[in-house]
Amino acid sequence: MPSTRRQFLATSSIALGATAPGLCTSDAPNPTRPLIVSTWPFGKASNDEALRVLTKGGSILDAVEHGIKVTELDTKNRSVGISGSPNAAGVVQQDACIMHGPGHQAGSVAAIEGIIHPISAARRVMEKTPHVMLVGDGARMFAIEEGLKSIDVDSSKLHEAWRKERASKKQAVQKRSKGDHDTIALLVLGSDGNIAGGCSTSGWGGKLPGRVGDSPIIGSGLYIDNEVGAAGATGLGENVMRHCASFMVVDFMRQGLHPQEACLRAIHRISRIDPLATEDLAINFVALDKKGRYGAAGTGTGFKYSVTTKSSSVVLQSPGVTSKDIGPEGGNRK
Ligand code: GLY
């Protein structure tokens, strides 16, 4: 067996062994449902709300929307919601998407300004239009027409000031730090075995106006195959988008991998293809499958994610993948 494969299997089995008490991560015939998995410790409050919605008889889509709304409203959060980091012109532009496993439906909004709940706008795009994605002013106008809460945004003055600064080269686009990537991606496996998920973020602080990240791109920031499972991403969106990474994770689960192995496998594969060092990719994934199993993995030291069932709501540490785990160029490409 090539050493890289041995390393991968070793990482996987360590990670698979690191399960939280009371949570179903095995191949148990009676999976724990409902199951909610989301990115980062702040996802826990969203998970708890999603579970509350389900317990009261709400749908899996209601659970995703109302769960994510909790994080969008958190004024301390600097990377999700209207209090997120502004772009280079000083304007907060948000991205969000939602996906419903049954019927394979999706909706998203990108670079939307002044809408308190972009996740709700994404859901309405899915449910009320023949489209999948609306962007910028069109997305904002649609959300306002739908009666969603908004704030006045006069970004024209900010954009003008930015253009002047840029012309005088006083302001460059802010470099993104590896820690600045706290998208919420939230996945729900319902009691009936159906799956839904969503993402929301204000994206890269200091990004160029109009920049869209991975979060609203179906297959990149989120993907659901109702026969298999779901995956969501957080991290440097550009490095997720170039690899259709959430689709890749779900596809690995379709091939029979445990969600955690699928997340690890995707990072290994991306690391082999991508010219960036594994640690510099700064990408992280959560996943769950139809059987009620879940997992996560991130580059470097990994990241924290939240897992909620009726009996437990916990924050867990994912395994990490570093350049040392990847092995030499041209090795066993997973
Ligand atoms: N992952 C969120 C973003 O890069 O915008």
Residues whose N, C-alpha, C, O or C-beta is under 5 A from the ligand:
A	BS01	LIG	T183 T201 G203 W204 G213 D214 S215 T234 G235 L236 G237 E238
